[in-house]
Structure formats: structure tokens, C-alpha cells
């Protein structure tokens, strides 16, 4: 990192700070719900592993959480695709 370039350093540290706040102060289910609610078209074409990498969690924990959201009729899981079936219910998890 080029410490001689303060605007770049501030930018990097602000990104890191936001990520740290998300992980430290939001539950896994809240992070997943927020990410899904911001997906284009009400669905996300992704794997559980890729989603886990995006939000800083293990694939196993993400899979359990997605199954919980599916059981609550918030989302529909298919191969490499997560669709929102009830946006209002899902937003209640945020």
C-alpha cells in the first residue's frame, strides 16, 4: 500500500472498516438477507461457497442459514441460484 497517497489509504481503510462493522455487528442471517435484497431481479446466481466468500463466513454456515430462510418461505434454492420468494418476510430478517 502506498502510504504516501493519503486519499487511497483513507479509501482502503473505509472499505475495511465497513466490512469489519458488517461482520462484527450483524448476524449471518442479517448479512445474507441484506445481500439478497440488493440482488438484481430478485435472484442471485451464485454458489454457497461464493456467497460465503462474499460475506466472510464458512460455506457450511451459509448453507444452514439459507436452508433456514428457505424453510421460512423467504427464498427458493435451486442449483447455483437463490431466488427471493417473499421479499417482505426476507426484509424482516435484516
Protein Blocks (a to p, Z undefined) as FASTA:
>chain_A
ZZklmklmmmmmmmmmmmmmmmmmpcfklmmmmmmmmpghhiacddfklmmmmnopafkl
mmmmmmmmmmnomaccdehiacdfblmlmmmmZZ
